[in-house]
Amino acid sequence: MPELSRFLGIIITMLYNDHSPPHFHAQYGDYKVIVEILSGIVDGRFPKRALHSLMEWYEIYKDNLLEDWNLAERHEPLNKIPPLE
């Protein structure tokens, strides 16, 4: 699973050949969520502080995530996305 970004203990990944709607995966320790890129809907569980940081990062890089989703659909290399600072 290609890693797109890593910050504050959160690891962001995206799969090739994954199902729609466009989304990314995030892991924080034993917690895992899937976030839909277009809607921001979160499926799974994260601690509140980690989820807040993840969603702040998502809002900043939403366009980059959608671009990576389109690359993944074409089986092209994904772009790294900067961490939350």
PDB file of N, CA, C and O in Angstrom:
ATOM      1  N   MET A   1       0.846  -1.161   0.000  1.00  0.00           N
ATOM      2  CA  MET A   1       0.000   0.000   0.000  1.00  0.00           C
ATOM      3  C   MET A   1       0.900   1.234   0.000  1.00  0.00           C
ATOM      4  O   MET A   1       1.578   1.486   0.996  1.00  0.00           O
ATOM      5  N   PRO A   2       0.929   2.010  -1.083  1.00  0.00           N
ATOM      6  CA  PRO A   2       1.828   3.169  -1.148  1.00  0.00           C
ATOM      7  C   PRO A   2       1.521   4.215  -0.073  1.00  0.00           C
ATOM      8  O   PRO A   2       0.370   4.601   0.133  1.00  0.00           O
ATOM      9  N   GLU A   3       2.569   4.657   0.596  1.00  0.00           N
ATOM     10  CA  GLU A   3       2.444   5.684   1.630  1.00  0.00           C
ATOM     11  C   GLU A   3       2.512   7.062   0.978  1.00  0.00           C
ATOM     12  O   GLU A   3       3.443   7.360   0.229  1.00  0.00           O
ATOM     13  N   LEU A   4       1.514   7.903   1.269  1.00  0.00           N
ATOM     14  CA  LEU A   4       1.468   9.257   0.714  1.00  0.00           C
ATOM     15  C   LEU A   4       2.066  10.273   1.662  1.00  0.00           C
ATOM     16  O   LEU A   4       2.715  11.225   1.227  1.00  0.00           O
ATOM     17  N   SER A   5       1.854  10.080   2.963  1.00  0.00           N
ATOM     18  CA  SER A   5       2.328  11.057   3.940  1.00  0.00           C
ATOM     19  C   SER A   5       2.388  10.402   5.312  1.00  0.00           C
ATOM     20  O   SER A   5       1.774   9.362   5.548  1.00  0.00           O
ATOM     21  N   ARG A   6       3.145  11.035   6.216  1.00  0.00           N
ATOM     22  CA  ARG A   6       3.282  10.559   7.584  1.00  0.00           C
ATOM     23  C   ARG A   6       3.524  11.769   8.473  1.00  0.00           C
ATOM     24  O   ARG A   6       4.421  12.569   8.208  1.00  0.00           O
ATOM     25  N   PHE A   7       2.726  11.904   9.529  1.00  0.00           N
ATOM     26  CA  PHE A   7       2.890  13.014  10.462  1.00  0.00           C
ATOM     27  C   PHE A   7       2.189  12.688  11.780  1.00  0.00           C
ATOM     28  O   PHE A   7       1.145  12.035  11.789  1.00  0.00           O
ATOM     29  N   LEU A   8       2.761  13.141  12.880  1.00  0.00           N
ATOM     30  CA  LEU A   8       2.178  12.984  14.216  1.00  0.00           C
ATOM     31  C   LEU A   8       1.741  11.550  14.508  1.00  0.00           C
ATOM     32  O   LEU A   8       0.759  11.328  15.217  1.00  0.00           O
ATOM     33  N   GLY A   9       2.465  10.587  13.966  1.00  0.00           N
ATOM     34  CA  GLY A   9       2.135   9.185  14.179  1.00  0.00           C
ATOM     35  C   GLY A   9       1.043   8.657  13.264  1.00  0.00           C
ATOM     36  O   GLY A   9       0.654   7.495  13.379  1.00  0.00           O
ATOM     37  N   ILE A  10       0.540   9.492  12.353  1.00  0.00           N
ATOM     38  CA  ILE A  10      -0.508   9.110  11.407  1.00  0.00           C
ATOM     39  C   ILE A  10       0.148   8.736  10.085  1.00  0.00           C
ATOM     40  O   ILE A  10       1.003   9.467   9.585  1.00  0.00           O
ATOM     41  N   ILE A  11      -0.247   7.609   9.524  1.00  0.00           N
ATOM     42  CA  ILE A  11       0.278   7.149   8.237  1.00  0.00           C
ATOM     43  C   ILE A  11      -0.866   7.164   7.224  1.00  0.00           C
ATOM     44  O   ILE A  11      -1.912   6.555   7.447  1.00  0.00           O
ATOM     45  N   ILE A  12      -0.659   7.860   6.117  1.00  0.00           N
ATOM     46  CA  ILE A  12      -1.665   7.997   5.060  1.00  0.00           C
ATOM     47  C   ILE A  12      -1.254   7.128   3.880  1.00  0.00           C
ATOM     48  O   ILE A  12      -0.126   7.224   3.398  1.00  0.00           O
ATOM     49  N   THR A  13      -2.175   6.275   3.410  1.00  0.00           N
ATOM     50  CA  THR A  13      -1.892   5.391   2.280  1.00  0.00           C
ATOM     51  C   THR A  13      -3.060   5.396   1.297  1.00  0.00           C
ATOM     52  O   THR A  13      -4.168   5.835   1.604  1.00  0.00           O
ATOM     53  N   MET A  14      -2.762   4.889   0.107  1.00  0.00           N
ATOM     54  CA  MET A  14      -3.785   4.737  -0.929  1.00  0.00           C
ATOM     55  C   MET A  14      -3.448   3.483  -1.721  1.00  0.00           C
ATOM     56  O   MET A  14      -2.281   3.208  -1.999  1.00  0.00           O
ATOM     57  N   LEU A  15      -4.467   2.734  -2.078  1.00  0.00           N
ATOM     58  CA  LEU A  15      -4.286   1.482  -2.810  1.00  0.00           C
ATOM     59  C   LEU A  15      -4.491   1.674  -4.306  1.00  0.00           C
ATOM     60  O   LEU A  15      -5.275   2.521  -4.735  1.00  0.00           O
ATOM     61  N   TYR A  16      -3.784   0.887  -5.086  1.00  0.00           N
ATOM     62  CA  TYR A  16      -4.086   0.766  -6.506  1.00  0.00           C
ATOM     63  C   TYR A  16      -5.269  -0.197  -6.623  1.00  0.00           C
ATOM     64  O   TYR A  16      -5.445  -1.068  -5.772  1.00  0.00           O
ATOM     65  N   ASN A  17      -6.073  -0.046  -7.666  1.00  0.00           N
ATOM     66  CA  ASN A  17      -7.218  -0.940  -7.915  1.00  0.00           C
ATOM     67  C   ASN A  17      -8.209  -0.967  -6.756  1.00  0.00           C
ATOM     68  O   ASN A  17      -8.831  -2.001  -6.511  1.00  0.00           O
ATOM     69  N   ASP A  18      -8.370   0.129  -6.047  1.00  0.00           N
ATOM     70  CA  ASP A  18      -9.295   0.169  -4.928  1.00  0.00           C
ATOM     71  C   ASP A  18     -10.697   0.549  -5.418  1.00  0.00           C
ATOM     72  O   ASP A  18     -10.852   1.089  -6.514  1.00  0.00           O
ATOM     73  N   HIS A  19     -11.687   0.270  -4.618  1.00  0.00           N
ATOM     74  CA  HIS A  19     -13.089   0.523  -4.970  1.00  0.00           C
ATOM     75  C   HIS A  19     -13.436   2.007  -4.868  1.00  0.00           C
ATOM     76  O   HIS A  19     -12.771   2.759  -4.156  1.00  0.00           O
ATOM     77  N   SER A  20     -14.468   2.416  -5.576  1.00  0.00           N
ATOM     78  CA  SER A  20     -14.995   3.778  -5.469  1.00  0.00           C
ATOM     79  C   SER A  20     -15.894   3.833  -4.243  1.00  0.00           C
ATOM     80  O   SER A  20     -16.359   2.791  -3.783  1.00  0.00           O
ATOM     81  N   PRO A  21     -16.149   5.008  -3.707  1.00  0.00           N
ATOM     82  CA  PRO A  21     -15.730   6.330  -4.135  1.00  0.00           C
ATOM     83  C   PRO A  21     -14.257   6.582  -3.798  1.00  0.00           C
ATOM     84  O   PRO A  21     -13.665   5.854  -3.001  1.00  0.00           O
ATOM     85  N   PRO A  22     -13.667   7.623  -4.413  1.00  0.00           N
ATOM     86  CA  PRO A  22     -12.273   7.958  -4.118  1.00  0.00           C
ATOM     87  C   PRO A  22     -12.063   8.151  -2.612  1.00  0.00           C
ATOM     88  O   PRO A  22     -12.833   8.850  -1.954  1.00  0.00           O
ATOM     89  N   HIS A  23     -11.016   7.525  -2.081  1.00  0.00           N
ATOM     90  CA  HIS A  23     -10.750   7.597  -0.652  1.00  0.00           C
ATOM     91  C   HIS A  23      -9.278   7.313  -0.367  1.00  0.00           C
ATOM     92  O   HIS A  23      -8.522   6.882  -1.238  1.00  0.00           O
ATOM     93  N   PHE A  24      -8.901   7.569   0.882  1.00  0.00           N
ATOM     94  CA  PHE A  24      -7.567   7.196   1.348  1.00  0.00           C
ATOM     95  C   PHE A  24      -7.698   6.512   2.697  1.00  0.00           C
ATOM     96  O   PHE A  24      -8.725   6.613   3.368  1.00  0.00           O
ATOM     97  N   HIS A  25      -6.645   5.818   3.077  1.00  0.00           N
ATOM     98  CA  HIS A  25      -6.599   5.091   4.335  1.00  0.00           C
ATOM     99  C   HIS A  25      -5.652   5.828   5.284  1.00  0.00           C
ATOM    100  O   HIS A  25      -4.641   6.386   4.856  1.00  0.00           O
ATOM    101  N   ALA A  26      -5.988   5.825   6.565  1.00  0.00           N
ATOM    102  CA  ALA A  26      -5.111   6.408   7.578  1.00  0.00           C
ATOM    103  C   ALA A  26      -5.031   5.457   8.767  1.00  0.00           C
ATOM    104  O   ALA A  26      -6.012   4.812   9.140  1.00  0.00           O
ATOM    105  N   GLN A  27      -3.850   5.387   9.346  1.00  0.00           N
ATOM    106  CA  GLN A  27      -3.637   4.540  10.513  1.00  0.00           C
ATOM    107  C   GLN A  27      -2.916   5.349  11.582  1.00  0.00           C
ATOM    108  O   GLN A  27      -2.005   6.124  11.291  1.00  0.00           O
ATOM    109  N   TYR A  28      -3.342   5.154  12.814  1.00  0.00           N
ATOM    110  CA  TYR A  28      -2.713   5.781  13.972  1.00  0.00           C
ATOM    111  C   TYR A  28      -2.647   4.708  15.050  1.00  0.00           C
ATOM    112  O   TYR A  28      -3.645   4.431  15.715  1.00  0.00           O
ATOM    113  N   GLY A  29      -1.478   4.106  15.225  1.00  0.00           N
ATOM    114  CA  GLY A  29      -1.364   2.982  16.141  1.00  0.00           C
ATOM    115  C   GLY A  29      -2.256   1.842  15.661  1.00  0.00           C
ATOM    116  O   GLY A  29      -2.142   1.396  14.519  1.00  0.00           O
ATOM    117  N   ASP A  30      -3.137   1.378  16.526  1.00  0.00           N
ATOM    118  CA  ASP A  30      -4.067   0.310  16.165  1.00  0.00           C
ATOM    119  C   ASP A  30      -5.357   0.832  15.542  1.00  0.00           C
ATOM    120  O   ASP A  30      -6.207   0.041  15.133  1.00  0.00           O
ATOM    121  N   TYR A  31      -5.514   2.141  15.465  1.00  0.00           N
ATOM    122  CA  TYR A  31      -6.722   2.745  14.905  1.00  0.00           C
ATOM    123  C   TYR A  31      -6.592   2.893  13.395  1.00  0.00           C
ATOM    124  O   TYR A  31      -5.515   3.196  12.881  1.00  0.00           O
ATOM    125  N   LYS A  32      -7.703   2.675  12.689  1.00  0.00           N
ATOM    126  CA  LYS A  32      -7.706   2.817  11.230  1.00  0.00           C
ATOM    127  C   LYS A  32      -8.992   3.495  10.788  1.00  0.00           C
ATOM    128  O   LYS A  32     -10.068   3.235  11.327  1.00  0.00           O
ATOM    129  N   VAL A  33      -8.860   4.373   9.794  1.00  0.00           N
ATOM    130  CA  VAL A  33     -10.028   5.007   9.183  1.00  0.00           C
ATOM    131  C   VAL A  33      -9.849   5.039   7.674  1.00  0.00           C
ATOM    132  O   VAL A  33      -8.736   4.944   7.155  1.00  0.00           O
ATOM    133  N   ILE A  34     -10.966   5.175   6.991  1.00  0.00           N
ATOM    134  CA  ILE A  34     -10.997   5.444   5.561  1.00  0.00           C
ATOM    135  C   ILE A  34     -11.736   6.762   5.407  1.00  0.00           C
ATOM    136  O   ILE A  34     -12.801   6.947   5.995  1.00  0.00           O
ATOM    137  N   VAL A  35     -11.180   7.686   4.617  1.00  0.00           N
ATOM    138  CA  VAL A  35     -11.792   8.993   4.417  1.00  0.00           C
ATOM    139  C   VAL A  35     -12.116   9.163   2.943  1.00  0.00           C
ATOM    140  O   VAL A  35     -11.238   9.050   2.088  1.00  0.00           O
ATOM    141  N   GLU A  36     -13.393   9.437   2.649  1.00  0.00           N
ATOM    142  CA  GLU A  36     -13.799   9.723   1.277  1.00  0.00           C
ATOM    143  C   GLU A  36     -13.261  11.102   0.896  1.00  0.00           C
ATOM    144  O   GLU A  36     -13.432  12.071   1.636  1.00  0.00           O
ATOM    145  N   ILE A  37     -12.616  11.178  -0.251  1.00  0.00           N
ATOM    146  CA  ILE A  37     -11.960  12.413  -0.653  1.00  0.00           C
ATOM    147  C   ILE A  37     -12.958  13.511  -1.001  1.00  0.00           C
ATOM    148  O   ILE A  37     -12.751  14.661  -0.616  1.00  0.00           O
ATOM    149  N   LEU A  38     -14.017  13.199  -1.706  1.00  0.00           N
ATOM    150  CA  LEU A  38     -14.953  14.231  -2.145  1.00  0.00           C
ATOM    151  C   LEU A  38     -15.853  14.739  -1.027  1.00  0.00           C
ATOM    152  O   LEU A  38     -16.192  15.922  -1.002  1.00  0.00           O
ATOM    153  N   SER A  39     -16.244  13.868  -0.106  1.00  0.00           N
ATOM    154  CA  SER A  39     -17.200  14.261   0.932  1.00  0.00           C
ATOM    155  C   SER A  39     -16.579  14.490   2.307  1.00  0.00           C
ATOM    156  O   SER A  39     -17.147  15.209   3.130  1.00  0.00           O
ATOM    157  N   GLY A  40     -15.423  13.886   2.564  1.00  0.00           N
ATOM    158  CA  GLY A  40     -14.819  13.970   3.892  1.00  0.00           C
ATOM    159  C   GLY A  40     -15.443  13.015   4.898  1.00  0.00           C
ATOM    160  O   GLY A  40     -15.139  13.094   6.088  1.00  0.00           O
ATOM    161  N   ILE A  41     -16.310  12.114   4.445  1.00  0.00           N
ATOM    162  CA  ILE A  41     -16.928  11.135   5.337  1.00  0.00           C
ATOM    163  C   ILE A  41     -15.862  10.166   5.841  1.00  0.00           C
ATOM    164  O   ILE A  41     -15.058   9.647   5.066  1.00  0.00           O
ATOM    165  N   VAL A  42     -15.870   9.933   7.146  1.00  0.00           N
ATOM    166  CA  VAL A  42     -14.881   9.071   7.794  1.00  0.00           C
ATOM    167  C   VAL A  42     -15.547   7.771   8.227  1.00  0.00           C
ATOM    168  O   VAL A  42     -16.604   7.781   8.858  1.00  0.00           O
ATOM    169  N   ASP A  43     -14.914   6.652   7.877  1.00  0.00           N
ATOM    170  CA  ASP A  43     -15.382   5.337   8.306  1.00  0.00           C
ATOM    171  C   ASP A  43     -14.278   4.711   9.140  1.00  0.00           C
ATOM    172  O   ASP A  43     -13.163   4.519   8.655  1.00  0.00           O
ATOM    173  N   GLY A  44     -14.579   4.394  10.383  1.00  0.00           N
ATOM    174  CA  GLY A  44     -13.590   3.832  11.287  1.00  0.00           C
ATOM    175  C   GLY A  44     -13.459   4.701  12.524  1.00  0.00           C
ATOM    176  O   GLY A  44     -14.262   5.604  12.755  1.00  0.00           O
ATOM    177  N   ARG A  45     -12.419   4.410  13.326  1.00  0.00           N
ATOM    178  CA  ARG A  45     -12.234   5.137  14.592  1.00  0.00           C
ATOM    179  C   ARG A  45     -10.804   5.627  14.743  1.00  0.00           C
ATOM    180  O   ARG A  45      -9.843   4.923  14.434  1.00  0.00           O
ATOM    181  N   PHE A  46     -10.695   6.858  15.229  1.00  0.00           N
ATOM    182  CA  PHE A  46      -9.422   7.505  15.557  1.00  0.00           C
ATOM    183  C   PHE A  46      -9.627   8.252  16.865  1.00  0.00           C
ATOM    184  O   PHE A  46     -10.746   8.681  17.148  1.00  0.00           O
ATOM    185  N   PRO A  47      -8.582   8.424  17.675  1.00  0.00           N
ATOM    186  CA  PRO A  47      -8.694   9.328  18.814  1.00  0.00           C
ATOM    187  C   PRO A  47      -9.013  10.745  18.317  1.00  0.00           C
ATOM    188  O   PRO A  47      -8.604  11.126  17.220  1.00  0.00           O
ATOM    189  N   LYS A  48      -9.740  11.517  19.124  1.00  0.00           N
ATOM    190  CA  LYS A  48     -10.202  12.845  18.699  1.00  0.00           C
ATOM    191  C   LYS A  48      -9.079  13.754  18.199  1.00  0.00           C
ATOM    192  O   LYS A  48      -9.215  14.382  17.148  1.00  0.00           O
ATOM    193  N   ARG A  49      -7.989  13.829  18.929  1.00  0.00           N
ATOM    194  CA  ARG A  49      -6.890  14.721  18.537  1.00  0.00           C
ATOM    195  C   ARG A  49      -6.272  14.293  17.211  1.00  0.00           C
ATOM    196  O   ARG A  49      -5.982  15.136  16.361  1.00  0.00           O
ATOM    197  N   ALA A  50      -6.069  12.992  17.029  1.00  0.00           N
ATOM    198  CA  ALA A  50      -5.508  12.478  15.772  1.00  0.00           C
ATOM    199  C   ALA A  50      -6.482  12.715  14.621  1.00  0.00           C
ATOM    200  O   ALA A  50      -6.063  13.076  13.521  1.00  0.00           O
ATOM    201  N   LEU A  51      -7.786  12.514  14.867  1.00  0.00           N
ATOM    202  CA  LEU A  51      -8.779  12.742  13.819  1.00  0.00           C
ATOM    203  C   LEU A  51      -8.828  14.210  13.434  1.00  0.00           C
ATOM    204  O   LEU A  51      -8.932  14.537  12.252  1.00  0.00           O
ATOM    205  N   HIS A  52      -8.754  15.088  14.408  1.00  0.00           N
ATOM    206  CA  HIS A  52      -8.742  16.532  14.116  1.00  0.00           C
ATOM    207  C   HIS A  52      -7.542  16.888  13.233  1.00  0.00           C
ATOM    208  O   HIS A  52      -7.692  17.623  12.257  1.00  0.00           O
ATOM    209  N   SER A  53      -6.362  16.377  13.565  1.00  0.00           N
ATOM    210  CA  SER A  53      -5.157  16.648  12.768  1.00  0.00           C
ATOM    211  C   SER A  53      -5.296  16.067  11.368  1.00  0.00           C
ATOM    212  O   SER A  53      -4.935  16.713  10.385  1.00  0.00           O
ATOM    213  N   LEU A  54      -5.820  14.843  11.276  1.00  0.00           N
ATOM    214  CA  LEU A  54      -6.019  14.204   9.976  1.00  0.00           C
ATOM    215  C   LEU A  54      -6.951  15.036   9.097  1.00  0.00           C
ATOM    216  O   LEU A  54      -6.666  15.250   7.919  1.00  0.00           O
ATOM    217  N   MET A  55      -8.050  15.502   9.661  1.00  0.00           N
ATOM    218  CA  MET A  55      -9.023  16.244   8.867  1.00  0.00           C
ATOM    219  C   MET A  55      -8.503  17.636   8.499  1.00  0.00           C
ATOM    220  O   MET A  55      -8.853  18.165   7.444  1.00  0.00           O
ATOM    221  N   GLU A  56      -7.682  18.223   9.347  1.00  0.00           N
ATOM    222  CA  GLU A  56      -7.030  19.493   9.001  1.00  0.00           C
ATOM    223  C   GLU A  56      -6.115  19.280   7.795  1.00  0.00           C
ATOM    224  O   GLU A  56      -6.122  20.083   6.862  1.00  0.00           O
ATOM    225  N   TRP A  57      -5.329  18.205   7.812  1.00  0.00           N
ATOM    226  CA  TRP A  57      -4.439  17.863   6.699  1.00  0.00           C
ATOM    227  C   TRP A  57      -5.257  17.589   5.444  1.00  0.00           C
ATOM    228  O   TRP A  57      -4.916  18.066   4.361  1.00  0.00           O
ATOM    229  N   TYR A  58      -6.333  16.824   5.586  1.00  0.00           N
ATOM    230  CA  TYR A  58      -7.215  16.500   4.457  1.00  0.00           C
ATOM    231  C   TYR A  58      -7.738  17.768   3.778  1.00  0.00           C
ATOM    232  O   TYR A  58      -7.729  17.856   2.551  1.00  0.00           O
ATOM    233  N   GLU A  59      -8.190  18.742   4.556  1.00  0.00           N
ATOM    234  CA  GLU A  59      -8.717  19.989   3.987  1.00  0.00           C
ATOM    235  C   GLU A  59      -7.645  20.729   3.175  1.00  0.00           C
ATOM    236  O   GLU A  59      -7.946  21.316   2.135  1.00  0.00           O
ATOM    237  N   ILE A  60      -6.417  20.700   3.645  1.00  0.00           N
ATOM    238  CA  ILE A  60      -5.325  21.379   2.945  1.00  0.00           C
ATOM    239  C   ILE A  60      -4.977  20.657   1.642  1.00  0.00           C
ATOM    240  O   ILE A  60      -4.716  21.306   0.629  1.00  0.00           O
ATOM    241  N   TYR A  61      -4.971  19.334   1.660  1.00  0.00           N
ATOM    242  CA  TYR A  61      -4.446  18.548   0.541  1.00  0.00           C
ATOM    243  C   TYR A  61      -5.502  17.745  -0.221  1.00  0.00           C
ATOM    244  O   TYR A  61      -5.171  16.774  -0.901  1.00  0.00           O
ATOM    245  N   LYS A  62      -6.755  18.143  -0.112  1.00  0.00           N
ATOM    246  CA  LYS A  62      -7.851  17.432  -0.773  1.00  0.00           C
ATOM    247  C   LYS A  62      -7.610  17.291  -2.285  1.00  0.00           C
ATOM    248  O   LYS A  62      -7.821  16.216  -2.846  1.00  0.00           O
ATOM    249  N   ASP A  63      -7.172  18.366  -2.938  1.00  0.00           N
ATOM    250  CA  ASP A  63      -6.915  18.318  -4.386  1.00  0.00           C
ATOM    251  C   ASP A  63      -5.772  17.358  -4.715  1.00  0.00           C
ATOM    252  O   ASP A  63      -5.837  16.629  -5.705  1.00  0.00           O
ATOM    253  N   ASN A  64      -4.736  17.359  -3.893  1.00  0.00           N
ATOM    254  CA  ASN A  64      -3.614  16.440  -4.103  1.00  0.00           C
ATOM    255  C   ASN A  64      -4.056  14.992  -3.952  1.00  0.00           C
ATOM    256  O   ASN A  64      -3.611  14.120  -4.698  1.00  0.00           O
ATOM    257  N   LEU A  65      -4.928  14.739  -2.988  1.00  0.00           N
ATOM    258  CA  LEU A  65      -5.438  13.386  -2.777  1.00  0.00           C
ATOM    259  C   LEU A  65      -6.239  12.908  -3.975  1.00  0.00           C
ATOM    260  O   LEU A  65      -6.112  11.757  -4.393  1.00  0.00           O
ATOM    261  N   LEU A  66      -7.061  13.785  -4.525  1.00  0.00           N
ATOM    262  CA  LEU A  66      -7.850  13.419  -5.700  1.00  0.00           C
ATOM    263  C   LEU A  66      -6.939  13.162  -6.895  1.00  0.00           C
ATOM    264  O   LEU A  66      -7.189  12.254  -7.688  1.00  0.00           O
ATOM    265  N   GLU A  67      -5.892  13.954  -7.023  1.00  0.00           N
ATOM    266  CA  GLU A  67      -4.910  13.733  -8.096  1.00  0.00           C
ATOM    267  C   GLU A  67      -4.245  12.367  -7.934  1.00  0.00           C
ATOM    268  O   GLU A  67      -4.083  11.634  -8.910  1.00  0.00           O
ATOM    269  N   ASP A  68      -3.861  12.023  -6.704  1.00  0.00           N
ATOM    270  CA  ASP A  68      -3.256  10.705  -6.467  1.00  0.00           C
ATOM    271  C   ASP A  68      -4.252   9.584  -6.749  1.00  0.00           C
ATOM    272  O   ASP A  68      -3.866   8.539  -7.273  1.00  0.00           O
ATOM    273  N   TRP A  69      -5.519   9.781  -6.414  1.00  0.00           N
ATOM    274  CA  TRP A  69      -6.532   8.762  -6.715  1.00  0.00           C
ATOM    275  C   TRP A  69      -6.576   8.509  -8.223  1.00  0.00           C
ATOM    276  O   TRP A  69      -6.608   7.361  -8.667  1.00  0.00           O
ATOM    277  N   ASN A  70      -6.577   9.597  -9.009  1.00  0.00           N
ATOM    278  CA  ASN A  70      -6.611   9.459 -10.466  1.00  0.00           C
ATOM    279  C   ASN A  70      -5.359   8.755 -10.992  1.00  0.00           C
ATOM    280  O   ASN A  70      -5.442   7.956 -11.925  1.00  0.00           O
ATOM    281  N   LEU A  71      -4.208   9.047 -10.399  1.00  0.00           N
ATOM    282  CA  LEU A  71      -2.976   8.344 -10.780  1.00  0.00           C
ATOM    283  C   LEU A  71      -3.077   6.858 -10.448  1.00  0.00           C
ATOM    284  O   LEU A  71      -2.673   6.013 -11.247  1.00  0.00           O
ATOM    285  N   ALA A  72      -3.612   6.541  -9.278  1.00  0.00           N
ATOM    286  CA  ALA A  72      -3.744   5.144  -8.861  1.00  0.00           C
ATOM    287  C   ALA A  72      -4.654   4.373  -9.819  1.00  0.00           C
ATOM    288  O   ALA A  72      -4.389   3.212 -10.132  1.00  0.00           O
ATOM    289  N   GLU A  73      -5.719   5.018 -10.281  1.00  0.00           N
ATOM    290  CA  GLU A  73      -6.614   4.355 -11.239  1.00  0.00           C
ATOM    291  C   GLU A  73      -5.904   4.013 -12.541  1.00  0.00           C
ATOM    292  O   GLU A  73      -6.245   3.034 -13.204  1.00  0.00           O
ATOM    293  N   ARG A  74      -4.907   4.830 -12.906  1.00  0.00           N
ATOM    294  CA  ARG A  74      -4.143   4.599 -14.135  1.00  0.00           C
ATOM    295  C   ARG A  74      -2.876   3.779 -13.872  1.00  0.00           C
ATOM    296  O   ARG A  74      -2.066   3.578 -14.777  1.00  0.00           O
ATOM    297  N   HIS A  75      -2.708   3.309 -12.637  1.00  0.00           N
ATOM    298  CA  HIS A  75      -1.534   2.516 -12.236  1.00  0.00           C
ATOM    299  C   HIS A  75      -0.234   3.285 -12.438  1.00  0.00           C
ATOM    300  O   HIS A  75       0.782   2.710 -12.829  1.00  0.00           O
ATOM    301  N   GLU A  76      -0.272   4.582 -12.172  1.00  0.00           N
ATOM    302  CA  GLU A  76       0.919   5.430 -12.263  1.00  0.00           C
ATOM    303  C   GLU A  76       1.440   5.704 -10.851  1.00  0.00           C
ATOM    304  O   GLU A  76       0.694   5.595  -9.878  1.00  0.00           O
ATOM    305  N   PRO A  77       2.727   6.060 -10.744  1.00  0.00           N
ATOM    306  CA  PRO A  77       3.293   6.342  -9.414  1.00  0.00           C
ATOM    307  C   PRO A  77       2.542   7.494  -8.738  1.00  0.00           C
ATOM    308  O   PRO A  77       2.183   8.487  -9.370  1.00  0.00           O
ATOM    309  N   LEU A  78       2.322   7.326  -7.434  1.00  0.00           N
ATOM    310  CA  LEU A  78       1.633   8.353  -6.655  1.00  0.00           C
ATOM    311  C   LEU A  78       2.619   9.396  -6.159  1.00  0.00           C
ATOM    312  O   LEU A  78       3.802   9.116  -5.963  1.00  0.00           O
ATOM    313  N   ASN A  79       2.108  10.609  -5.960  1.00  0.00           N
ATOM    314  CA  ASN A  79       2.923  11.707  -5.443  1.00  0.00           C
ATOM    315  C   ASN A  79       2.875  11.729  -3.922  1.00  0.00           C
ATOM    316  O   ASN A  79       1.819  11.524  -3.324  1.00  0.00           O
ATOM    317  N   LYS A  80       4.000  11.975  -3.312  1.00  0.00           N
ATOM    318  CA  LYS A  80       4.038  12.192  -1.865  1.00  0.00           C
ATOM    319  C   LYS A  80       3.331  13.512  -1.562  1.00  0.00           C
ATOM    320  O   LYS A  80       3.363  14.440  -2.369  1.00  0.00           O
ATOM    321  N   ILE A  81       2.706  13.586  -0.413  1.00  0.00           N
ATOM    322  CA  ILE A  81       2.015  14.793   0.026  1.00  0.00           C
ATOM    323  C   ILE A  81       2.676  15.261   1.312  1.00  0.00           C
ATOM    324  O   ILE A  81       2.936  14.443   2.194  1.00  0.00           O
ATOM    325  N   PRO A  82       2.958  16.562   1.445  1.00  0.00           N
ATOM    326  CA  PRO A  82       3.632  17.045   2.640  1.00  0.00           C
ATOM    327  C   PRO A  82       2.862  16.726   3.929  1.00  0.00           C
ATOM    328  O   PRO A  82       1.636  16.617   3.909  1.00  0.00           O
ATOM    329  N   PRO A  83       3.573  16.579   5.031  1.00  0.00           N
ATOM    330  CA  PRO A  83       2.915  16.332   6.315  1.00  0.00           C
ATOM    331  C   PRO A  83       2.252  17.612   6.834  1.00  0.00           C
ATOM    332  O   PRO A  83       2.497  18.705   6.324  1.00  0.00           O
ATOM    333  N   LEU A  84       1.426  17.456   7.834  1.00  0.00           N
ATOM    334  CA  LEU A  84       0.844  18.595   8.534  1.00  0.00           C
ATOM    335  C   LEU A  84       1.949  19.212   9.381  1.00  0.00           C
ATOM    336  O   LEU A  84       2.669  18.506  10.087  1.00  0.00           O
ATOM    337  N   GLU A  85       2.077  20.516   9.305  1.00  0.00           N
ATOM    338  CA  GLU A  85       3.126  21.193  10.097  1.00  0.00           C
ATOM    339  C   GLU A  85       2.531  22.016  11.193  1.00  0.00           C
ATOM    340  O   GLU A  85       3.261  22.651  11.954  1.00  0.00           O
TER     341      GLU A  85
END
